[in-house]
C-alpha cells in the first residue's frame, strides 16, 4: 500500500488572476462625446496573459502587456455606460471587474423631444388634443400638429417619421408639421407611431418616439334630394336636373346617382347630375273629332332649308304613363353611407300630328285624341328627327304660324 511522503510540499492551488479598474470609479458622471481614460490593474502568480476591455457588452480592445489602459468615447443617446475589464492568465483562468458611468447632458448637447402629440393609450374623448381649438381625441380625418423641441448648436435638421414613412425634412425652427390622419375601415384604427430624428452638422443624430391612439370618426350624413322637388313631374325627352345635399358636404367623399339603371359618381359639392328621359315614341299621329290646332311655317334643318319630304312632328305631353326612380347614396370620408330616393312621374309625349316639308314649308295638324286634354299645353317639334328650338301652345281650333329651326 502506497504511503504519502509526509515531508513532500503541498501543491499550490491554481488561482485566477486579480483585476481591478482603478480609474474612473463606478458612478462617475460624464457627458456625451467625452473621451474617458480607463485604467485597470491586473496580477497573477503565474503571470497575466491578456486584459480585454469591453464597452456596453462589446469587446473594444485586448492588451497583452501593462499598462492596461484604453480611451472610451461616450456615445450619443445613452444615459449610462457599462465598462468591463477581463484578465486571463497563462492557464486560461479569468476574472473581471466592471464599472458603470452615468451620462449627463450638457448645455449645447444635441437633443430632441416630441411635444405634440402626446403619447396616449386610451380611446376616450376627454384627453387634450393636438387639433387646434379642440378638446376631443385624435380621430380619423383630423389634421394634427406634430411638433418637437430641439436643443443643440449649429444647423439641425429634423425628420418626422409617421407609421414608418419619412416626412419632408424641417431644417429650421419651429420643428413642426401638419399631418392628416387617414381614414380606415377598422372600428379600432391603428395608433400613430411617430419618431422625430434630429441630425446636426457633424452627422450625429438623436431621436424620440411616441405612440398616439386614434379613434374612429363617425360622420352623420343625412342626404336629401332637393331637385326635382317633391310632387314635380317630367315629360318624355326632357332633361331632368337632380341635386343632392347633405348635413356635412365637406365630410362626403362622393355621391352616387342611380338613375335609369345607370350609376354616376360625383366627388365634390355641389352634388348635381342631369338625366335626359327617353325620347318620344315614334307612334302614329293622333286623330280626333275635336277641332285641331294647325301649325304652318318654314322649316330649316342643319342651317339650310329642309329638303322636300322631311318629316315634321308636333309632340304634346299626355297623361302620366311612367315614373323615373331616382336614388342618391352619399358616402362619407369615414365610410358611412346614407341614401334617399324619389319617384318622378313622367308624362308620355303624344304624336299629335305630322307632315312633310314641301318647298321648305310645312302644315301640321295637331289633334287631341280621346281621353286627353291638350288645352294650353306646350307643343314641341322635331324636324327630320331633330328637336326644333321653337315651341307652340295648343289651342282648340287654333291656327298658328311658326317657323322651325332644328339641328
C-alpha atoms as a printed R data frame, in Angstrom:
    type eleno elety resid chain resno        x      y        z
1   ATOM     1    CA   UNK     A     1    0.000  0.000    0.000
2   ATOM     2    CA   UNK     A     2    1.302  3.427   -1.008
3   ATOM     3    CA   UNK     A     3    2.006  5.775    1.865
4   ATOM     4    CA   UNK     A     4    2.302  9.522    1.130
5   ATOM     5    CA   UNK     A     5    5.558 11.193    1.868
6   ATOM     6    CA   UNK     A     6    4.679 13.403    4.759
7   ATOM     7    CA   UNK     A     7    7.689 15.571    4.057
8   ATOM     8    CA   UNK     A     8    6.648 16.431    0.426
9   ATOM     9    CA   UNK     A     9    5.403 20.056   -0.167
10  ATOM    10    CA   UNK     A    10    1.622 20.567   -0.860
11  ATOM    11    CA   UNK     A    11    0.948 21.880   -4.446
12  ATOM    12    CA   UNK     A    12   -0.434 25.442   -4.562
13  ATOM    13    CA   UNK     A    13   -3.976 25.929   -5.911
14  ATOM    14    CA   UNK     A    14   -4.250 27.442   -9.452
15  ATOM    15    CA   UNK     A    15   -5.864 30.753   -8.587
16  ATOM    16    CA   UNK     A    16   -7.466 33.094  -11.177
17  ATOM    17    CA   UNK     A    17   -5.889 36.469  -11.835
18  ATOM    18    CA   UNK     A    18   -6.892 39.525   -9.869
19  ATOM    19    CA   UNK     A    19   -8.083 42.614  -11.803
20  ATOM    20    CA   UNK     A    20   -9.469 45.964  -10.749
21  ATOM    21    CA   UNK     A    21  -10.480 49.072  -12.683
22  ATOM    22    CA   UNK     A    22   -8.734 51.864  -10.857
23  ATOM    23    CA   UNK     A    23   -9.965 54.800  -12.894
24  ATOM    24    CA   UNK     A    24  -12.573 56.140  -13.254
25  ATOM    25    CA   UNK     A    25  -14.659 54.955  -10.349
26  ATOM    26    CA   UNK     A    26  -18.120 53.499  -10.858
27  ATOM    27    CA   UNK     A    27  -20.814 56.212  -10.857
28  ATOM    28    CA   UNK     A    28  -18.565 58.893  -12.319
29  ATOM    29    CA   UNK     A    29  -20.609 61.458  -14.250
30  ATOM    30    CA   UNK     A    30  -19.555 62.008  -17.857
31  ATOM    31    CA   UNK     A    31  -21.136 63.670  -20.892
32  ATOM    32    CA   UNK     A    32  -21.837 62.711  -24.463
33  ATOM    33    CA   UNK     A    33  -18.704 62.752  -26.655
34  ATOM    34    CA   UNK     A    34  -16.370 62.844  -23.618
35  ATOM    35    CA   UNK     A    35  -13.239 60.716  -24.031
36  ATOM    36    CA   UNK     A    36  -12.687 58.761  -20.811
37  ATOM    37    CA   UNK     A    37   -9.350 57.087  -19.970
38  ATOM    38    CA   UNK     A    38   -9.998 53.728  -18.333
39  ATOM    39    CA   UNK     A    39   -7.147 52.216  -16.310
40  ATOM    40    CA   UNK     A    40   -7.029 48.699  -14.892
41  ATOM    41    CA   UNK     A    41   -4.513 46.810  -12.713
42  ATOM    42    CA   UNK     A    42   -4.116 43.045  -13.115
43  ATOM    43    CA   UNK     A    43   -1.831 40.467  -11.438
44  ATOM    44    CA   UNK     A    44   -1.460 36.709  -11.257
45  ATOM    45    CA   UNK     A    45    1.019 34.317   -9.586
46  ATOM    46    CA   UNK     A    46    1.851 32.801  -12.951
47  ATOM    47    CA   UNK     A    47    1.558 35.989  -14.975
48  ATOM    48    CA   UNK     A    48   -1.249 37.818  -16.769
49  ATOM    49    CA   UNK     A    49   -1.680 36.689  -20.330
50  ATOM    50    CA   UNK     A    50   -4.108 39.459  -21.516
51  ATOM    51    CA   UNK     A    51   -6.632 42.092  -20.442
52  ATOM    52    CA   UNK     A    52   -9.737 42.765  -22.568
53  ATOM    53    CA   UNK     A    53  -11.822 45.920  -22.230
54  ATOM    54    CA   UNK     A    54  -15.476 45.836  -23.333
55  ATOM    55    CA   UNK     A    55  -17.993 48.711  -23.560
56  ATOM    56    CA   UNK     A    56  -21.745 48.105  -23.409
57  ATOM    57    CA   UNK     A    57  -21.111 44.377  -23.893
58  ATOM    58    CA   UNK     A    58  -18.909 44.780  -26.965
59  ATOM    59    CA   UNK     A    59  -15.173 43.983  -26.818
60  ATOM    60    CA   UNK     A    60  -13.174 47.100  -27.544
61  ATOM    61    CA   UNK     A    61   -9.509 46.070  -27.259
62  ATOM    62    CA   UNK     A    62   -7.307 43.277  -25.861
63  ATOM    63    CA   UNK     A    63   -3.921 44.202  -24.339
64  ATOM    64    CA   UNK     A    64   -1.129 41.700  -23.715
65  ATOM    65    CA   UNK     A    65    1.093 43.924  -21.620
66  ATOM    66    CA   UNK     A    66    0.740 46.565  -18.956
67  ATOM    67    CA   UNK     A    67   -0.147 49.356  -18.649
68  ATOM    68    CA   UNK     A    68   -3.736 48.221  -19.126
69  ATOM    69    CA   UNK     A    69   -5.435 51.396  -20.270
70  ATOM    70    CA   UNK     A    70   -7.885 52.375  -23.012
71  ATOM    71    CA   UNK     A    71   -9.707 55.522  -24.143
72  ATOM    72    CA   UNK     A    72  -13.501 55.302  -24.454
73  ATOM    73    CA   UNK     A    73  -15.676 57.916  -26.234
74  ATOM    74    CA   UNK     A    74  -19.091 58.347  -24.618
75  ATOM    75    CA   UNK     A    75  -21.673 57.681  -27.350
76  ATOM    76    CA   UNK     A    76  -24.745 59.770  -28.118
77  ATOM    77    CA   UNK     A    77  -28.174 58.925  -26.811
78  ATOM    78    CA   UNK     A    78  -27.303 56.900  -23.689
79  ATOM    79    CA   UNK     A    79  -27.902 57.662  -20.015
80  ATOM    80    CA   UNK     A    80  -25.300 55.230  -18.684
81  ATOM    81    CA   UNK     A    81  -22.274 53.325  -19.945
82  ATOM    82    CA   UNK     A    82  -21.064 49.927  -18.704
83  ATOM    83    CA   UNK     A    83  -17.319 49.211  -18.952
84  ATOM    84    CA   UNK     A    84  -15.774 45.844  -18.139
85  ATOM    85    CA   UNK     A    85  -12.140 44.629  -17.884
86  ATOM    86    CA   UNK     A    86  -11.368 40.873  -18.083
87  ATOM    87    CA   UNK     A    87   -7.941 39.382  -17.222
88  ATOM    88    CA   UNK     A    88   -6.795 35.944  -18.441
89  ATOM    89    CA   UNK     A    89   -3.707 34.157  -17.026
90  ATOM    90    CA   UNK     A    90   -1.356 31.673  -18.674
91  ATOM    91    CA   UNK     A    91   -3.503 28.729  -17.577
92  ATOM    92    CA   UNK     A    92   -6.679 30.177  -19.072
93  ATOM    93    CA   UNK     A    93   -8.186 31.310  -15.799
94  ATOM    94    CA   UNK     A    94  -10.005 34.609  -15.963
95  ATOM    95    CA   UNK     A    95  -11.689 37.192  -13.757
96  ATOM    96    CA   UNK     A    96  -13.371 40.546  -14.366
97  ATOM    97    CA   UNK     A    97  -14.162 43.910  -12.872
98  ATOM    98    CA   UNK     A    98  -16.807 46.350  -14.120
99  ATOM    99    CA   UNK     A    99  -17.935 49.911  -13.583
100 ATOM   100    CA   UNK     A   100  -20.930 51.961  -14.755
101 ATOM   101    CA   UNK     A   101  -20.558 55.600  -15.770
102 ATOM   102    CA   UNK     A   102  -23.520 57.950  -15.551
103 ATOM   103    CA   UNK     A   103  -24.014 60.065  -18.703
104 ATOM   104    CA   UNK     A   104  -25.380 63.546  -18.085
105 ATOM   105    CA   UNK     A   105  -26.449 66.169  -20.594
106 ATOM   106    CA   UNK     A   106  -24.521 69.385  -21.016
107 ATOM   107    CA   UNK     A   107  -25.778 72.694  -22.293
108 ATOM   108    CA   UNK     A   108  -25.448 72.629  -26.083
109 ATOM   109    CA   UNK     A   109  -25.750 68.851  -26.449
110 ATOM   110    CA   UNK     A   110  -27.978 67.727  -29.328
111 ATOM   111    CA   UNK     A   111  -31.353 66.580  -28.053
112 ATOM   112    CA   UNK     A   112  -34.944 66.201  -29.223
113 ATOM   113    CA   UNK     A   113  -38.323 65.726  -27.548
114 ATOM   114    CA   UNK     A   114  -41.711 65.279  -29.249
115 ATOM   115    CA   UNK     A   115  -44.136 67.677  -27.574
116 ATOM   116    CA   UNK     A   116  -47.156 67.133  -29.831
117 ATOM   117    CA   UNK     A   117  -48.981 64.829  -29.962
118 ATOM   118    CA   UNK     A   118  -48.550 63.326  -26.520
119 ATOM   119    CA   UNK     A   119  -48.246 59.572  -26.158
120 ATOM   120    CA   UNK     A   120  -51.648 58.015  -25.387
121 ATOM   121    CA   UNK     A   121  -53.193 54.615  -24.985
122 ATOM   122    CA   UNK     A   122  -56.808 55.436  -24.073
123 ATOM   123    CA   UNK     A   123  -59.655 55.811  -26.550
124 ATOM   124    CA   UNK     A   124  -61.713 58.356  -24.627
125 ATOM   125    CA   UNK     A   125  -62.581 61.791  -25.936
126 ATOM   126    CA   UNK     A   126  -61.614 63.746  -22.835
127 ATOM   127    CA   UNK     A   127  -57.848 63.971  -23.161
128 ATOM   128    CA   UNK     A   128  -56.138 67.057  -24.659
129 ATOM   129    CA   UNK     A   129  -55.934 67.001  -28.414
130 ATOM   130    CA   UNK     A   130  -53.355 68.260  -30.854
131 ATOM   131    CA   UNK     A   131  -56.118 69.572  -33.092
132 ATOM   132    CA   UNK     A   132  -56.179 73.354  -32.767
133 ATOM   133    CA   UNK     A   133  -59.158 74.586  -30.799
134 ATOM   134    CA   UNK     A   134  -60.460 71.125  -29.967
135 ATOM   135    CA   UNK     A   135  -60.697 69.157  -26.748
136 ATOM   136    CA   UNK     A   136  -61.506 65.881  -28.465
137 ATOM   137    CA   UNK     A   137  -59.266 62.887  -29.014
138 ATOM   138    CA   UNK     A   138  -57.327 62.454  -32.249
139 ATOM   139    CA   UNK     A   139  -59.724 60.949  -34.779
140 ATOM   140    CA   UNK     A   140  -59.559 59.755  -38.353
141 ATOM   141    CA   UNK     A   141  -59.779 62.694  -40.714
142 ATOM   142    CA   UNK     A   142  -58.193 65.145  -38.256
143 ATOM   143    CA   UNK     A   143  -55.257 67.299  -39.288
144 ATOM   144    CA   UNK     A   144  -52.929 67.306  -36.306
145 ATOM   145    CA   UNK     A   145  -49.845 69.265  -35.345
146 ATOM   146    CA   UNK     A   146  -46.670 67.221  -34.974
147 ATOM   147    CA   UNK     A   147  -44.010 69.208  -33.133
148 ATOM   148    CA   UNK     A   148  -40.639 68.609  -31.467
149 ATOM   149    CA   UNK     A   149  -38.377 70.706  -29.264
150 ATOM   150    CA   UNK     A   150  -34.716 70.537  -30.242
151 ATOM   151    CA   UNK     A   151  -31.584 71.506  -28.317
152 ATOM   152    CA   UNK     A   152  -28.130 71.867  -29.833
153 ATOM   153    CA   UNK     A   153  -25.940 74.304  -31.683
154 ATOM   154    CA   UNK     A   154  -25.478 74.914  -35.386
155 ATOM   155    CA   UNK     A   155  -27.709 73.706  -38.160
156 ATOM   156    CA   UNK     A   156  -30.075 70.948  -37.101
157 ATOM   157    CA   UNK     A   157  -32.427 69.057  -39.438
158 ATOM   158    CA   UNK     A   158  -35.429 67.156  -38.108
159 ATOM   159    CA   UNK     A   159  -37.196 64.344  -39.954
160 ATOM   160    CA   UNK     A   160  -40.568 63.155  -38.665
161 ATOM   161    CA   UNK     A   161  -41.343 59.528  -39.449
162 ATOM   162    CA   UNK     A   162  -45.030 58.634  -39.152
163 ATOM   163    CA   UNK     A   163  -46.083 54.997  -39.291
164 ATOM   164    CA   UNK     A   164  -42.788 54.182  -40.996
165 ATOM   165    CA   UNK     A   165  -42.954 56.902  -43.658
166 ATOM   166    CA   UNK     A   166  -40.428 59.762  -43.597
167 ATOM   167    CA   UNK     A   167  -41.994 63.187  -43.980
168 ATOM   168    CA   UNK     A   168  -40.394 66.286  -45.527
169 ATOM   169    CA   UNK     A   169  -37.290 67.345  -43.510
170 ATOM   170    CA   UNK     A   170  -37.558 70.508  -41.404
171 ATOM   171    CA   UNK     A   171  -34.285 72.430  -41.259
172 ATOM   172    CA   UNK     A   172  -35.199 75.419  -39.097
173 ATOM   173    CA   UNK     A   173  -37.349 76.142  -36.054
174 ATOM   174    CA   UNK     A   174  -40.155 75.661  -35.371
175 ATOM   175    CA   UNK     A   175  -39.687 71.937  -35.927
176 ATOM   176    CA   UNK     A   176  -43.302 71.136  -36.714
177 ATOM   177    CA   UNK     A   177  -45.597 69.875  -39.463
178 ATOM   178    CA   UNK     A   178  -49.274 69.209  -40.137
179 ATOM   179    CA   UNK     A   179  -50.398 65.618  -40.660
180 ATOM   180    CA   UNK     A   180  -53.736 64.339  -41.957
181 ATOM   181    CA   UNK     A   181  -54.830 61.240  -40.045
182 ATOM   182    CA   UNK     A   182  -56.094 58.825  -42.711
183 ATOM   183    CA   UNK     A   183  -59.401 57.025  -42.598
184 ATOM   184    CA   UNK     A   184  -59.527 53.248  -42.180
185 ATOM   185    CA   UNK     A   185  -62.261 50.624  -42.307
186 ATOM   186    CA   UNK     A   186  -61.443 49.396  -38.808
187 ATOM   187    CA   UNK     A   187  -63.592 50.051  -35.740
188 ATOM   188    CA   UNK     A   188  -60.311 50.408  -33.823
189 ATOM   189    CA   UNK     A   189  -57.916 52.378  -36.046
190 ATOM   190    CA   UNK     A   190  -54.186 51.695  -35.587
191 ATOM   191    CA   UNK     A   191  -52.206 54.068  -33.400
192 ATOM   192    CA   UNK     A   192  -49.928 56.713  -34.853
193 ATOM   193    CA   UNK     A   193  -46.286 55.776  -34.425
194 ATOM   194    CA   UNK     A   194  -44.246 58.983  -34.610
195 ATOM   195    CA   UNK     A   195  -40.454 59.278  -34.471
196 ATOM   196    CA   UNK     A   196  -38.542 62.555  -34.681
197 ATOM   197    CA   UNK     A   197  -34.857 62.352  -35.654
198 ATOM   198    CA   UNK     A   198  -32.583 65.397  -35.236
199 ATOM   199    CA   UNK     A   199  -29.258 65.492  -37.094
200 ATOM   200    CA   UNK     A   200  -26.626 68.209  -36.643
201 ATOM   201    CA   UNK     A   201  -23.890 69.414  -38.994
202 ATOM   202    CA   UNK     A   202  -21.431 66.779  -37.719
203 ATOM   203    CA   UNK     A   203  -23.781 63.977  -38.713
204 ATOM   204    CA   UNK     A   204  -24.641 62.993  -35.162
205 ATOM   205    CA   UNK     A   205  -28.302 62.324  -34.517
206 ATOM   206    CA   UNK     A   206  -30.767 61.692  -31.717
207 ATOM   207    CA   UNK     A   207  -34.379 60.624  -31.814
208 ATOM   208    CA   UNK     A   208  -37.548 60.494  -29.782
209 ATOM   209    CA   UNK     A   209  -40.696 58.443  -30.374
210 ATOM   210    CA   UNK     A   210  -44.322 58.436  -29.222
211 ATOM   211    CA   UNK     A   211  -47.398 56.364  -29.979
212 ATOM   212    CA   UNK     A   212  -50.753 58.180  -30.071
213 ATOM   213    CA   UNK     A   213  -54.105 56.419  -30.060
214 ATOM   214    CA   UNK     A   214  -56.559 57.245  -32.867
215 ATOM   215    CA   UNK     A   215  -60.336 56.927  -32.513
216 ATOM   216    CA   UNK     A   216  -62.782 56.232  -35.302
217 ATOM   217    CA   UNK     A   217  -64.734 59.222  -36.601
218 ATOM   218    CA   UNK     A   218  -68.419 58.582  -37.225
219 ATOM   219    CA   UNK     A   219  -69.966 61.072  -39.648
220 ATOM   220    CA   UNK     A   220  -73.713 61.789  -39.803
221 ATOM   221    CA   UNK     A   221  -74.547 62.498  -43.457
222 ATOM   222    CA   UNK     A   222  -78.355 62.700  -43.835
223 ATOM   223    CA   UNK     A   223  -78.602 63.020  -47.631
224 ATOM   224    CA   UNK     A   224  -81.645 64.648  -49.264
225 ATOM   225    CA   UNK     A   225  -82.832 65.095  -52.858
226 ATOM   226    CA   UNK     A   226  -83.619 68.794  -53.254
227 ATOM   227    CA   UNK     A   227  -84.158 68.757  -57.055
228 ATOM   228    CA   UNK     A   228  -86.518 67.835  -58.541
229 ATOM   229    CA   UNK     A   229  -88.891 68.936  -55.801
230 ATOM   230    CA   UNK     A   230  -91.382 66.573  -54.241
231 ATOM   231    CA   UNK     A   231  -94.506 66.402  -56.425
232 ATOM   232    CA   UNK     A   232  -92.670 67.505  -59.580
233 ATOM   233    CA   UNK     A   233  -93.486 65.912  -62.943
234 ATOM   234    CA   UNK     A   234  -91.453 65.465  -66.102
235 ATOM   235    CA   UNK     A   235  -92.143 64.858  -69.770
236 ATOM   236    CA   UNK     A   236  -90.605 62.265  -72.068
237 ATOM   237    CA   UNK     A   237  -87.493 63.661  -73.753
238 ATOM   238    CA   UNK     A   238  -86.999 66.260  -71.010
239 ATOM   239    CA   UNK     A   239  -83.614 66.733  -69.291
240 ATOM   240    CA   UNK     A   240  -84.032 66.427  -65.527
241 ATOM   241    CA   UNK     A   241  -81.621 68.168  -63.149
242 ATOM   242    CA   UNK     A   242  -81.003 66.241  -59.919
243 ATOM   243    CA   UNK     A   243  -79.392 67.818  -56.864
244 ATOM   244    CA   UNK     A   244  -78.454 66.171  -53.560
245 ATOM   245    CA   UNK     A   245  -77.414 67.871  -50.342
246 ATOM   246    CA   UNK     A   246  -76.146 66.542  -47.011
247 ATOM   247    CA   UNK     A   247  -75.769 67.852  -43.479
248 ATOM   248    CA   UNK     A   248  -71.987 67.891  -43.938
249 ATOM   249    CA   UNK     A   249  -70.905 68.164  -47.575
250 ATOM   250    CA   UNK     A   250  -67.279 68.744  -46.543
251 ATOM   251    CA   UNK     A   251  -67.091 65.269  -44.985
252 ATOM   252    CA   UNK     A   252  -68.570 63.493  -48.019
253 ATOM   253    CA   UNK     A   253  -66.177 61.572  -50.238
254 ATOM   254    CA   UNK     A   254  -68.625 61.102  -53.112
255 ATOM   255    CA   UNK     A   255  -72.294 60.848  -54.047
256 ATOM   256    CA   UNK     A   256  -73.631 58.133  -56.332
257 ATOM   257    CA   UNK     A   257  -76.650 58.988  -58.500
258 ATOM   258    CA   UNK     A   258  -78.560 55.874  -59.601
259 ATOM   259    CA   UNK     A   259  -80.964 56.920  -62.382
260 ATOM   260    CA   UNK     A   260  -82.443 54.829  -65.145
261 ATOM   261    CA   UNK     A   261  -80.282 51.855  -64.196
262 ATOM   262    CA   UNK     A   262  -77.039 53.827  -64.542
263 ATOM   263    CA   UNK     A   263  -74.771 54.848  -61.633
264 ATOM   264    CA   UNK     A   264  -72.911 58.156  -61.840
265 ATOM   265    CA   UNK     A   265  -70.412 59.233  -59.177
266 ATOM   266    CA   UNK     A   266  -69.856 62.895  -58.249
267 ATOM   267    CA   UNK     A   267  -66.857 63.526  -55.973
268 ATOM   268    CA   UNK     A   268  -67.309 67.156  -54.938
269 ATOM   269    CA   UNK     A   269  -70.076 69.555  -53.966
270 ATOM   270    CA   UNK     A   270  -72.391 70.774  -55.316
271 ATOM   271    CA   UNK     A   271  -73.625 67.236  -55.906
272 ATOM   272    CA   UNK     A   272  -75.667 67.535  -59.104
273 ATOM   273    CA   UNK     A   273  -76.464 65.306  -62.055
274 ATOM   274    CA   UNK     A   274  -78.563 65.630  -65.204
275 ATOM   275    CA   UNK     A   275  -80.544 62.871  -66.863
276 ATOM   276    CA   UNK     A   276  -82.318 63.005  -70.193
277 ATOM   277    CA   UNK     A   277  -85.510 60.996  -70.269
278 ATOM   278    CA   UNK     A   278  -86.014 58.614  -73.193
279 ATOM   279    CA   UNK     A   279  -87.214 60.420  -76.255
280 ATOM   280    CA   UNK     A   280  -90.757 60.306  -77.534
281 ATOM   281    CA   UNK     A   281  -92.101 57.124  -79.015
282 ATOM   282    CA   UNK     A   282  -92.479 57.169  -82.802
283 ATOM   283    CA   UNK     A   283  -96.210 56.453  -82.657
284 ATOM   284    CA   UNK     A   284  -98.648 57.291  -85.412
285 ATOM   285    CA   UNK     A   285 -100.149 60.740  -85.381
286 ATOM   286    CA   UNK     A   286 -103.196 61.242  -83.211
287 ATOM   287    CA   UNK     A   287 -106.681 61.593  -84.717
288 ATOM   288    CA   UNK     A   288 -109.751 63.190  -83.210
289 ATOM   289    CA   UNK     A   289 -113.106 64.808  -83.985
290 ATOM   290    CA   UNK     A   290 -112.157 67.758  -81.798
291 ATOM   291    CA   UNK     A   291 -111.078 70.816  -83.836
292 ATOM   292    CA   UNK     A   292 -107.240 70.669  -84.066
293 ATOM   293    CA   UNK     A   293 -104.564 73.342  -83.832
294 ATOM   294    CA   UNK     A   294 -102.919 73.839  -87.214
295 ATOM   295    CA   UNK     A   295  -99.265 74.924  -87.296
296 ATOM   296    CA   UNK     A   296  -97.791 76.324  -90.514
297 ATOM   297    CA   UNK     A   297  -94.399 77.777  -91.283
298 ATOM   298    CA   UNK     A   298  -90.982 77.361  -92.818
299 ATOM   299    CA   UNK     A   299  -88.619 74.558  -91.756
300 ATOM   300    CA   UNK     A   300  -84.830 74.882  -91.514
301 ATOM   301    CA   UNK     A   301  -82.651 71.808  -90.883
302 ATOM   302    CA   UNK     A   302  -78.907 71.906  -90.167
303 ATOM   303    CA   UNK     A   303  -78.644 75.519  -91.275
304 ATOM   304    CA   UNK     A   304  -80.376 75.058  -94.631
305 ATOM   305    CA   UNK     A   305  -83.913 74.892  -95.968
306 ATOM   306    CA   UNK     A   306  -85.321 71.494  -95.023
307 ATOM   307    CA   UNK     A   307  -85.453 69.259  -98.098
308 ATOM   308    CA   UNK     A   308  -88.754 68.128  -99.521
309 ATOM   309    CA   UNK     A   309  -90.068 65.036  -97.744
310 ATOM   310    CA   UNK     A   310  -88.536 65.945  -94.369
311 ATOM   311    CA   UNK     A   311  -90.939 64.859  -91.605
312 ATOM   312    CA   UNK     A   312  -92.143 67.477  -89.109
313 ATOM   313    CA   UNK     A   313  -93.900 66.138  -85.972
314 ATOM   314    CA   UNK     A   314  -95.803 68.025  -83.267
315 ATOM   315    CA   UNK     A   315  -95.398 66.481  -79.786
316 ATOM   316    CA   UNK     A   316  -97.617 67.184  -76.760
317 ATOM   317    CA   UNK     A   317  -97.334 65.762  -73.231
318 ATOM   318    CA   UNK     A   318 -100.072 63.278  -72.477
319 ATOM   319    CA   UNK     A   319 -101.261 61.618  -69.269
320 ATOM   320    CA   UNK     A   320  -98.770 60.337  -66.693
321 ATOM   321    CA   UNK     A   321  -97.752 56.950  -68.009
322 ATOM   322    CA   UNK     A   322  -94.434 56.015  -66.373
323 ATOM   323    CA   UNK     A   323  -92.182 57.000  -63.460
324 ATOM   324    CA   UNK     A   324  -88.444 57.504  -63.072
325 ATOM   325    CA   UNK     A   325  -86.802 56.140  -59.915
326 ATOM   326    CA   UNK     A   326  -84.020 58.378  -58.641
327 ATOM   327    CA   UNK     A   327  -81.719 57.198  -55.848
328 ATOM   328    CA   UNK     A   328  -78.761 59.037  -54.373
329 ATOM   329    CA   UNK     A   329  -76.226 57.496  -51.969
330 ATOM   330    CA   UNK     A   330  -73.727 59.667  -50.118
331 ATOM   331    CA   UNK     A   331  -70.523 58.090  -48.787
332 ATOM   332    CA   UNK     A   332  -68.558 59.887  -46.081
333 ATOM   333    CA   UNK     A   333  -64.773 60.016  -45.902
334 ATOM   334    CA   UNK     A   334  -65.068 57.751  -42.863
335 ATOM   335    CA   UNK     A   335  -67.102 55.173  -44.807
336 ATOM   336    CA   UNK     A   336  -70.625 55.799  -43.501
337 ATOM   337    CA   UNK     A   337  -73.392 55.941  -46.124
338 ATOM   338    CA   UNK     A   338  -76.919 57.307  -46.380
339 ATOM   339    CA   UNK     A   339  -79.449 57.113  -49.211
340 ATOM   340    CA   UNK     A   340  -82.551 58.924  -50.418
341 ATOM   341    CA   UNK     A   341  -84.981 58.055  -53.217
342 ATOM   342    CA   UNK     A   342  -87.587 59.833  -55.312
343 ATOM   343    CA   UNK     A   343  -90.114 58.550  -57.827
344 ATOM   344    CA   UNK     A   344  -90.654 61.139  -60.577
345 ATOM   345    CA   UNK     A   345  -93.858 60.810  -62.643
346 ATOM   346    CA   UNK     A   346  -93.127 61.057  -66.384
347 ATOM   347    CA   UNK     A   347  -95.747 62.163  -68.885
348 ATOM   348    CA   UNK     A   348  -95.634 60.345  -72.177
349 ATOM   349    CA   UNK     A   349  -95.414 62.586  -75.251
350 ATOM   350    CA   UNK     A   350  -98.004 62.037  -77.927
351 ATOM   351    CA   UNK     A   351  -97.507 62.471  -81.654
352 ATOM   352    CA   UNK     A   352 -100.307 64.983  -82.127
353 ATOM   353    CA   UNK     A   353  -99.742 65.327  -85.852
354 ATOM   354    CA   UNK     A   354  -97.104 65.178  -88.579
355 ATOM   355    CA   UNK     A   355  -96.489 66.331  -92.112
356 ATOM   356    CA   UNK     A   356  -93.744 66.507  -94.724
357 ATOM   357    CA   UNK     A   357  -91.897 69.564  -95.975
358 ATOM   358    CA   UNK     A   358  -92.664 70.883  -99.425
359 ATOM   359    CA   UNK     A   359  -90.773 73.805 -100.894
360 ATOM   360    CA   UNK     A   360  -89.318 74.493  -97.467
361 ATOM   361    CA   UNK     A   361  -92.719 74.818  -95.757
362 ATOM   362    CA   UNK     A   362  -94.916 72.562  -93.618
363 ATOM   363    CA   UNK     A   363  -98.539 72.356  -92.464
364 ATOM   364    CA   UNK     A   364  -99.042 70.184  -89.340
365 ATOM   365    CA   UNK     A   365 -102.486 69.435  -87.938
366 ATOM   366    CA   UNK     A   366 -102.088 68.764  -84.187
367 ATOM   367    CA   UNK     A   367 -105.071 66.769  -82.948
368 ATOM   368    CA   UNK     A   368 -106.230 65.937  -79.438
369 ATOM   369    CA   UNK     A   369 -107.024 62.196  -79.173
370 ATOM   370    CA   UNK     A   370 -109.841 60.847  -76.976
371 ATOM   371    CA   UNK     A   371 -109.039 60.783  -73.258
372 ATOM   372    CA   UNK     A   372 -106.506 63.620  -73.468
373 ATOM   373    CA   UNK     A   373 -106.671 67.310  -72.696
374 ATOM   374    CA   UNK     A   374 -104.177 69.445  -74.655
375 ATOM   375    CA   UNK     A   375 -105.623 72.898  -73.994
376 ATOM   376    CA   UNK     A   376 -102.835 75.319  -73.086
377 ATOM   377    CA   UNK     A   377 -100.111 72.664  -73.248
378 ATOM   378    CA   UNK     A   378  -96.732 73.259  -74.837
379 ATOM   379    CA   UNK     A   379  -96.158 71.794  -78.280
380 ATOM   380    CA   UNK     A   380  -92.628 70.770  -79.200
381 ATOM   381    CA   UNK     A   381  -91.488 69.859  -82.712
382 ATOM   382    CA   UNK     A   382  -88.967 67.657  -84.439
383 ATOM   383    CA   UNK     A   383  -87.700 68.331  -87.943
384 ATOM   384    CA   UNK     A   384  -86.110 65.360  -89.595
385 ATOM   385    CA   UNK     A   385  -85.881 63.665  -86.153
386 ATOM   386    CA   UNK     A   386  -84.065 66.617  -84.579
387 ATOM   387    CA   UNK     A   387  -85.523 68.878  -81.896
388 ATOM   388    CA   UNK     A   388  -86.627 72.284  -83.083
389 ATOM   389    CA   UNK     A   389  -85.678 75.303  -80.976
390 ATOM   390    CA   UNK     A   390  -89.187 76.802  -81.168
391 ATOM   391    CA   UNK     A   391  -92.315 75.670  -79.307
392 ATOM   392    CA   UNK     A   392  -96.005 76.498  -79.535
393 ATOM   393    CA   UNK     A   393  -99.133 76.361  -77.354
394 ATOM   394    CA   UNK     A   394 -102.065 74.112  -78.342
395 ATOM   395    CA   UNK     A   395 -105.438 75.803  -78.737
396 ATOM   396    CA   UNK     A   396 -108.588 74.054  -79.835
397 ATOM   397    CA   UNK     A   397 -109.384 75.151  -83.392
398 ATOM   398    CA   UNK     A   398 -106.313 77.379  -83.428
399 ATOM   399    CA   UNK     A   399 -104.099 78.333  -86.370
400 ATOM   400    CA   UNK     A   400 -100.506 79.217  -85.581
401 ATOM   401    CA   UNK     A   401  -97.736 80.497  -87.849
402 ATOM   402    CA   UNK     A   402  -94.394 79.198  -86.531
403 ATOM   403    CA   UNK     A   403  -91.081 78.859  -88.341
404 ATOM   404    CA   UNK     A   404  -88.973 75.939  -87.084
405 ATOM   405    CA   UNK     A   405  -85.191 75.610  -86.888
406 ATOM   406    CA   UNK     A   406  -83.557 72.301  -85.966
407 ATOM   407    CA   UNK     A   407  -80.051 70.823  -85.994
